[in-house]
Amino acid sequence: MKITVDTNVLVRAAVQDDREQARTATAALTGADLIAVPLSVLCEFVWVMRRGYQRSITEIAAAIQHLMDSTNVAMNRPAVEAGLSFLEAGGDFADGIIAYEGSWLGADEFVSFDKQAVAILKSQGKSARLLTA
């Protein structure tokens, strides 16, 4: 079976805080021939794990890397790697995804009011500009 996984399934499998749902989530993941993981699911996953479960960046990155290493997982790997690079640099995973997709769509420069996001991109040698009001 080929499935698209929702954020709550990944969270249940990772956190194991509800025994029955964790067992069901794990069975769905291990029983799938293909697990499609949309970028929006990973952005939500990171947010929930950081804010709701107070997990460390290291734990979250390891969970995402585990997914990436699974042979039956389909995802936009270059975008996920950009998100992980941002996360591990102290930024938001979603900002890394946004910057990557913008570039992929043809943008030359990332613009934001977010000082940290702009600084991280510049440190990675990418074109970014801080907007001010």
C-alpha positions, 0 to 999 in steps of 0.5 A: 500500500502507498500512503500519504502520512499526516503529521499526527501519525509521525508524531504518534510514532515518534513520541509514543505518548498514546500507546494505542495510537502509537501502535496503530501509527507504527503499523501503518508506517511499517506496513506501507510500500511507500510513505509520501511525506509532504513538506508541510507535514515535516514543517508541522512535525518540527513545530509540534515536536519543538513547541508541544513536546519540547524536543531538542533540535538534535532529536528532531533532526535525527527523527527526520534523518531516520525518515530520509534514510528509509527506503520506502519514504518519498519526500523532496529530499533537497528541500528537507536537507535545506530545512535541516540545515536551517534547523541545525543552524538555529533557525526555523525548519520552515524558513529553510524550506521556504528559501529552498522552494523560492529558489527552486521557483526561480527567485534570486533573493530571499527577503524577510523581516526575520533577522535570524533567517536572513543571517543564516542564509547569508552565512550559507552564501545565499542571497538574502535581504532583511526588510525594515518597516 
